[in-house]
C-alpha cells in the first residue's frame, strides 16, 4: 500500500503533533507518513519534536507588514515540494485564505471546543477555554473538521465531549481537553481521512 503523504502545520508546543507521531509508531496511523512539519514560528517546540523523529521541517514566517499572499505562496511552495497529499493543522494559529485552501490538497484542523461553540476568528488556544469558562458551560470538548473558507466552518469529521469541572482554570481545562479528546481524536481523524483519500485514489 502506497502511504499517503502528510504535512503538519504548527505554531507552538506540538503536543498534537506528538500524538500523531506516537500514533504512527504504535500503528494507529497505518497508511500515512509524515513528510513535513512546517511552522510559522522558528521557536516552536513542535519543530524539535519533528527533528527528534526524523521528520523534515520548514519555517515560514510572515514578516511585519508582508501581504498574507506572499506568506501563503511560500507555505504553498514548501507543501508542494514535500508532495503532501493531506495537510493537518495541529495548533497552527493562522487563518488561511480561500485561494490558499483551494490550491491545497485536503486540509483538516483540530479545534479545542465542540464546534459551533467557541470557534471562529479570535478563538484559538487558551482563549477558547477562557470563553468556555466565562460562559459557564458544563461540557466542552474538541473537534476535528475539514478546513474551508469559513474559519472553523468546514465539515466536521470527529468530535469528543469533555466535562468542565468545578474549580477549572483555562489551563486545567485545556490540559483535560487535550488528554481526553484532542490527542485521541486527531490521530483517529487522520486515519479516517487517509482512508477516504486512498479510496478515491483507487477508484
Ligand atoms: C491545541 O489545543 C489546539 O487544539 C489549539 O491549539 C493548541 C495547540 O497545542 N488550536 C486552536 O486553537 C486552533 N484554532 P499543541 O501545539 O500542543 O498541539
Boltz pocket constraint, residues with backbone or C-beta under 6 A from the ligand:
constraints:
  - pocket:
      binder: B
      contacts: [[A, 11], [A, 12], [A, 13], [A, 14], [A, 15], [A, 16], [A, 17], [A, 46], [A, 90], [A, 91], [A, 92], [A, 93], [A, 110], [A, 111], [A, 112], [A, 123], [A, 124], [A, 125], [A, 128], [A, 174], [A, 178], [A, 182]]
      max_distance: 6.0
